[in-house]
Amino acid sequence: MAVKEFALPDLGEGLTESELVSWHVAVGDTVHLNQIIAEVETAKALVELPAPYAGTVSRLYVEPGVTVAVGEPLVAFEVEGAAGSEPAAPAAAPTEESPSSDAAVREPVLVGYGARPDAKGRPARRSRPGLASQPAAREAVAAPAVAAPAQPSAPTAPASDTAVRERPRATPPVRKLARERGIDLAAVTGTGERGLVTRADLDAYATKPAAALQATEAAPGELRIPIKGVRKATAEAMVRSAFGAPQATVFLTVDVTPTSELIERLRARPDLADARPGLLAVVAKALCLAARRTPEVNSKWDEAAQEIVQTRAINLGIAAATPRGLLVPVIRDADGHSLAELSGAIRELAVTARSGKTQPAALSGGTITITNVGVFGVDAGTPILTPGEAAILAVGAVRRQPWEHRGEIALRDVLTLALTFDHRIVDGEQGSRFLADIGRILADPASVLTLV
């Protein structure tokens, strides 16, 4: 029998680390090739990891909730083959210089093949544990750049030394409670068997005077939530967007009663019974049609080249609120989709996003975005651009309210649209014309015949 390790693979899209969400196997389990063994959360999506070998799980290096850098070991297997004392290194990705070696070095991993070959070093992991039921961590890791507060009784090691930080022993429920309270388990003295940290230990620690609390602990009445995964990526993207591009927003309130009536007629058609097109699909179609007259909205700013890059295809991002945070999956070539196809694509991506199964590749490459704030009962807002895009359209709630119609006051379906655009790329006249074109389509769907 030989021991083979499986390291966190390079999941693409520039991702350098992932958080282990759950194990689907345990030590001693027999697994077959490509069996799903774990689930990890990147900054963009939940990803299932398949087994790269058929064999027996001999060791799990990481606990759920721990962030791991690409290339660091996750699990070890005992596999049939020549015995060896050293575990096999994760297979490296093939380079352009050696394409013919691909079959020789790649293991049958579905989602990636280890760290990038040109990587200059591994990103630091937030914690380097071994599982409670496992031996101590196999190797040392570099000390963090910012050291924790020194304890009086602990000697200070030289800056060049490396050391292993043992993860405090605690059950998963206690770890979850500690995260919810913002308590660093390393600062808690465990009173359970062999130093196990218990719920009572957390309660006792929380009653310490404020001066004795670690900086990461929540004060009474506070709940501190670590920023990671999708929410961390979203926060970074929004800051980058808000301060990286001059953004302007224009608003338009429209009588969309004709669109509401059109949707009712379409849903009554037998050939569209499965698609069931709704307002968001019609808005998406209107956006694609209006972009023909104002292609600037489907552009991006190339800072390095100081050029505006217009994209022919419309890769439409649909902002989706999920339990993990905001995701923007992309419908590629949306301008080539029929209304029924757009409706189906929007429904599918929303279900996939909320279930956490959206793949990283589906969250990149967008050229313009729609965000539906109306689903929350909101009339309007000033959306922030998705980084790298020139425009984002916010769709408010449809309100049944008094409105001027044919010289009289009548109850009509009224909707407010808000368009935020990058003012380096889109002038006010262009942004206003684009928004007015969308509004014209929604107010009178037959007006699409004039958009040539």
C-alpha positions in Angstrom: 0.0 0.0 0.0 1.2 3.5 -0.7 0.1 6.8 0.9 -1.2 9.5 -1.4 -2.1 13.0 -0.4 -4.7 15.2 -2.0 -4.0 19.0 -1.8 -6.5 21.8 -2.3 -6.5 22.2 -6.1 -6.4 25.4 -8.1 -10.1 26.0 -8.7 -9.4 28.8 -11.2 -10.7 32.3 -11.5 -7.7 33.6 -9.5 -8.8 31.9 -6.3 -6.0 31.2 -3.9 -7.8 29.7 -0.9 -11.0 28.1 0.1 -12.8 27.2 3.4 -13.5 23.6 4.1 -17.3 23.4 4.6 -17.8 19.7 5.3 -16.3 16.3 4.9 -18.3 13.6 3.2 -15.9 10.9 4.4 -14.2 9.9 7.6 -10.9 8.1 8.4 -11.2 4.5 7.5 -13.8 5.0 4.8 -13.2 3.2 1.4 -13.7 5.6 -1.5 -13.8 5.1 -5.2 -12.3 7.4 -7.9 -14.2 10.7 -8.3 -16.5 10.0 -5.3 -17.4 13.4 -3.7 -15.3 13.6 -0.5 -15.6 17.2 0.6 -17.3 20.5 0.0 -15.3 23.8 0.0 -16.4 27.4 -0.2 -14.5 29.8 -2.3 -15.0 33.5 -2.5 -17.5 32.8 -5.3 -19.2 29.4 -4.8 -19.5 26.1 -3.1 -17.5 23.5 -4.9 -17.6 19.7 -4.4 -14.2 17.9 -4.4 -14.0 14.4 -5.9 -11.5 11.8 -4.8 -8.4 11.7 -7.0 -7.7 8.0 -5.9 -9.5 4.8 -5.1 -8.5 3.7 -1.7 -8.9 4.1 2.1 -9.0 7.5 3.8 -6.1 7.4 6.2 -6.0 11.0 7.5 -8.0 14.2 7.4 -5.7 17.3 7.8 -8.3 20.0 8.1 -11.5 20.6 10.1 -14.6 22.2 8.7 -14.5 26.0 9.0 -10.7 26.2 8.3 -9.4 28.2 5.4 -6.8 26.4 3.3 -4.4 27.7 0.7 -4.2 26.2 -2.7 -1.6 23.4 -2.7 -1.9 22.6 1.0 -2.9 19.0 1.9 -6.5 18.1 2.8 -6.6 14.4 3.0 -4.4 11.3 2.7 -5.3 8.0 1.2 -3.9 4.5 1.3 -4.0 3.2 -2.2 -2.9 0.0 -3.9 0.7 0.2 -5.3 4.3 0.2 -4.3 4.9 1.0 -0.7 6.7 4.2 0.0 7.5 6.2 3.1 6.8 9.6 1.5 3.3 10.7 0.4 2.9 11.6 -3.3 3.0 15.3 -4.0 0.0 16.8 -5.7 0.3 16.8 -9.4 1.3 20.1 -11.0 -0.6 21.8 -13.7 1.0 21.3 -17.2 2.7 24.2 -18.7 2.7 25.5 -22.3 6.2 24.4 -22.7 5.4 20.7 -21.9 1.9 19.9 -23.2 2.8 16.4 -24.0 3.5 15.6 -20.4 -0.1 16.3 -19.4 -1.2 12.6 -19.3 1.9 11.6 -17.4 1.6 14.0 -14.5 -2.1 14.6 -14.0 -4.1 12.7 -11.6 -7.8 12.2 -12.4 -9.0 15.2 -10.4 -12.1 16.8 -11.8 -11.8 20.3 -10.5 -8.1 21.2 -10.5 -4.6 19.9 -10.3 -2.9 21.6 -7.3 -1.2 24.9 -7.0 -0.2 27.0 -10.0 3.2 26.0 -11.2 4.4 29.6 -11.3 3.3 30.4 -7.7 6.0 32.1 -5.7 4.8 30.8 -2.4 1.7 29.6 -0.6 -0.7 32.2 0.9 -0.8 32.0 4.7 -3.6 29.9 6.1 -5.7 31.5 8.8 -5.2 28.5 11.0 -3.1 25.3 10.7 -4.8 22.6 12.7 -4.9 18.9 12.8 -8.2 17.2 13.5 -8.9 16.4 17.1 -8.8 12.7 16.3 -5.7 13.0 14.2 -2.0 13.3 15.1 -0.4 16.7 15.3 0.1 18.6 12.1 2.8 17.0 9.9 4.8 20.1 9.1 5.6 23.6 10.4 4.2 26.7 8.9 5.5 30.3 9.0 4.3 32.5 11.8 1.6 35.0 10.9 2.7 38.5 9.9 0.8 40.0 12.8 1.5 38.1 16.0 -1.1 37.5 18.7 -0.7 39.4 22.0 2.2 37.8 23.9 1.4 35.9 27.1 3.6 36.6 30.1 4.6 33.0 30.6 5.3 32.2 27.0 8.9 32.8 25.7 9.2 34.7 22.5 10.7 32.8 19.6 13.1 34.3 17.2 11.4 35.9 14.1 13.0 33.4 11.8 11.6 30.4 13.7 8.6 28.5 12.4 6.0 26.8 14.6 2.9 24.8 14.5 -0.2 26.3 16.1 -2.3 23.5 17.6 -6.0 24.0 17.2 -7.9 24.1 20.5 -9.9 20.9 21.1 -13.7 21.5 21.0 -16.8 19.9 19.5 -18.3 21.3 16.3 -21.2 22.9 18.2 -18.9 24.6 20.6 -16.7 25.9 17.7 -19.9 27.2 16.0 -21.0 29.0 19.2 -17.5 30.5 19.6 -17.6 31.9 16.0 -21.1 33.3 16.7 -19.8 35.0 19.8 -16.6 36.2 18.2 -14.5 34.3 20.7 -11.0 33.0 19.8 -10.9 29.4 21.1 -7.1 29.7 21.6 -7.8 32.2 24.4 -10.1 29.9 26.2 -8.9 27.4 28.9 -10.6 24.1 28.4 -11.9 22.3 31.5 -13.1 19.2 29.7 -11.4 15.9 29.3 -7.8 16.4 28.1 -8.4 20.2 27.8 -11.6 20.0 25.7 -13.2 23.5 25.5 -16.9 23.2 26.6 -19.9 25.5 26.4 -19.5 26.3 30.0 -15.9 27.4 29.3 -17.2 29.9 26.7 -19.8 31.2 29.1 -17.1 31.7 31.8 -14.8 33.4 29.3 -17.5 35.8 28.2 -18.0 37.0 31.8 -14.4 38.1 32.1 -13.8 41.8 32.6 -13.5 43.7 29.3 -9.8 44.4 29.8 -9.1 40.7 29.9 -11.0 39.9 26.7 -9.1 39.3 23.4 -9.6 41.9 20.7 -11.7 39.5 18.7 -14.3 38.9 21.4 -17.6 40.6 21.2 -18.6 43.0 23.9 -21.9 42.2 25.8 -24.8 42.7 23.4 -22.6 42.4 20.3 -22.3 39.6 17.7 -19.1 39.6 15.6 -19.3 37.8 12.3 -16.1 37.0 10.4 -16.0 38.4 6.9 -15.2 35.6 4.6 -16.3 33.7 1.5 -18.8 35.4 -0.7 -19.4 38.3 1.6 -15.7 39.1 1.8 -15.4 39.0 -2.0 -18.5 41.2 -2.4 -17.2 43.8 0.1 -13.9 44.0 -1.6 -15.5 44.3 -5.0 -17.9 47.0 -3.9 -15.1 49.1 -2.4 -13.0 48.6 -5.5 -16.0 49.7 -7.7 -17.2 52.6 -5.6 -13.8 54.2 -5.4 -12.4 53.0 -8.7 -14.9 54.5 -11.2 -16.9 57.8 -11.2 -20.5 56.6 -11.0 -23.7 58.5 -11.8 -27.3 57.3 -11.5 -30.4 58.3 -13.5 -34.0 57.4 -12.6 -37.2 56.8 -14.7 -40.7 56.0 -13.5 -42.8 54.2 -16.1 -46.4 53.0 -16.6 -45.8 49.3 -17.3 -49.4 48.2 -17.5 -49.0 47.1 -21.1 -46.1 44.9 -20.0 -48.1 43.4 -17.2 -50.9 42.6 -19.6 -48.4 41.1 -22.1 -47.0 38.8 -19.3 -50.5 37.6 -18.5 -51.2 36.7 -22.2 -47.8 35.0 -22.5 -48.3 32.9 -19.5 -51.7 31.7 -20.8 -50.0 30.4 -24.0 -49.6 26.6 -23.8 -46.2 26.8 -25.6 -44.9 29.0 -22.8 -46.4 27.2 -19.9 -43.0 25.9 -18.7 -41.1 29.2 -19.3 -43.7 31.3 -17.4 -42.0 34.6 -18.4 -42.1 37.3 -15.7 -41.2 41.0 -15.4 -37.5 40.4 -14.9 -37.2 38.4 -18.1 -39.0 41.2 -20.1 -36.7 43.8 -18.5 -33.7 41.7 -19.5 -35.0 41.4 -23.1 -35.7 45.2 -23.2 -32.1 45.9 -21.9 -30.6 43.7 -24.7 -32.7 45.5 -27.3 -31.9 49.0 -26.0 -28.2 48.2 -25.9 -28.2 48.1 -29.7 -28.6 51.8 -29.8 -26.3 52.5 -26.9 -23.4 50.0 -27.1 -21.4 52.1 -24.7 -23.3 50.6 -21.8 -21.9 47.2 -22.7 -18.3 48.2 -22.4 -15.4 48.3 -19.9 -12.6 50.6 -19.1 -9.0 49.3 -19.8 -7.0 51.2 -17.3 -3.6 49.9 -18.5 -4.2 50.7 -22.1 -6.4 53.8 -21.4 -9.0 52.5 -23.8 -12.7 51.8 -23.8 -13.4 48.2 -24.8 -16.9 47.5 -26.3 -18.1 44.0 -26.2 -20.4 42.7 -29.0 -22.1 39.9 -27.0 -24.1 40.9 -23.9 -23.2 38.7 -21.0 -25.9 39.6 -18.6 -25.3 39.4 -14.9 -28.4 38.8 -12.6 -27.8 39.8 -9.0 -29.1 37.1 -6.7 -29.5 37.3 -2.9 -28.4 34.0 -1.3 -27.9 32.9 2.3 -24.1 33.2 1.6 -24.3 36.7 0.3 -24.8 38.5 -3.0 -23.9 36.5 -6.2 -24.1 37.7 -9.8 -24.3 34.7 -12.1 -24.0 35.4 -15.8 -26.3 34.6 -18.7 -23.8 34.5 -21.7 -24.9 35.8 -25.0 -28.2 37.0 -23.5 -28.9 39.1 -26.5 -29.3 35.9 -28.6 -31.9 34.4 -26.2 -35.6 34.5 -26.8 -37.9 35.8 -24.0 -38.7 32.2 -23.0 -35.0 31.3 -23.0 -34.2 34.3 -20.8 -37.0 33.4 -18.4 -35.7 29.8 -18.1 -32.1 30.9 -17.7 -33.0 33.5 -15.0 -35.0 30.9 -13.0 -32.3 28.3 -13.3 -29.5 30.5 -12.2 -31.5 31.8 -9.2 -32.2 28.3 -8.0 -28.6 27.2 -8.5 -27.3 30.3 -6.7 -29.5 30.0 -3.7 -28.6 26.3 -3.3 -24.9 27.3 -3.3 -24.1 25.3 -6.4 -23.1 28.1 -8.8 -19.6 27.3 -10.2 -16.9 30.1 -10.2 -16.8 30.2 -14.0 -20.5 31.2 -14.0 -19.8 34.2 -11.9 -17.3 35.9 -14.2 -17.3 37.5 -17.6 -20.4 39.7 -17.2 -20.6 42.8 -19.3 -23.8 44.5 -17.7 -26.0 43.7 -14.7 -29.6 43.8 -13.6 -30.5 43.8 -9.9 -34.1 43.3 -8.9 -34.7 45.3 -5.7 -38.4 45.2 -6.3 -38.6 41.7 -5.1 -37.9 43.1 -1.6 -40.7 45.7 -1.9 -38.2 48.5 -2.7 -39.2 51.2 -5.2 -35.7 52.3 -6.3 -32.1 52.5 -5.3 -28.6 53.6 -6.5 -26.9 50.3 -7.4 -23.1 50.1 -7.4 -21.4 48.9 -10.6 -20.1 45.4 -10.8 -16.3 45.9 -11.1 -15.3 45.9 -14.8 -18.7 46.8 -16.1 -20.1 50.1 -17.4 -23.7 49.9 -16.3 -26.1 48.3 -13.8 -29.9 48.5 -13.9 -32.0 48.4 -10.7 -35.6 47.3 -11.1 -38.0 48.5 -8.4 -41.4 47.1 -7.3 -44.4 47.4 -9.5 -47.0 49.5 -7.7 -50.7 49.7 -8.5 -51.3 53.5 -8.1 -53.1 56.5 -9.6 -51.5 57.6 -12.8 -52.3 59.9 -15.7 -53.5 57.8 -18.7 -55.1 59.3 -21.8 -55.8 62.5 -20.1 -57.5 61.0 -17.1 -56.5 59.5 -13.8 -56.5 55.7 -13.6 -55.1 52.9 -11.5 -52.0 51.7 -13.4 -49.0 49.4 -12.8 -46.1 51.8 -12.2 -42.4 50.9 -12.0 -39.2 52.9 -11.2 -35.9 52.0 -12.9 -32.5 53.2 -11.8 -29.4 53.1 -14.1 -25.9 53.5 -12.6 -23.1 54.0 -15.2 -19.4 54.6 -15.3 -19.2 58.3 -16.4 -15.8 57.7 -18.0 -17.5 55.4 -20.6 -21.1 56.5 -20.7 -22.1 60.2 -21.0 -25.3 61.4 -19.3 -27.0 61.7 -22.7 -26.1 58.1 -23.5 -27.2 56.7 -20.2 -30.5 58.6 -20.3 -31.2 57.5 -23.8 -30.5 53.9 -22.9 -32.8 54.1 -19.8 -35.5 55.8 -21.8 -35.4 53.1 -24.5 -35.9 50.4 -21.8 -38.8 52.4 -20.4 -40.4 52.9 -23.8 -40.3 49.1 -24.4 -41.9 48.4 -21.0 -44.5 51.1 -21.5 -45.3 49.9 -25.0 -43.8 46.5 -26.0 -44.7 47.1 -29.6 -42.1 50.0 -29.6 -39.3 47.5 -30.1 -40.1 47.8 -33.8 -38.6 51.4 -33.6 -35.3 50.3 -32.0 -33.2 49.8 -35.2 
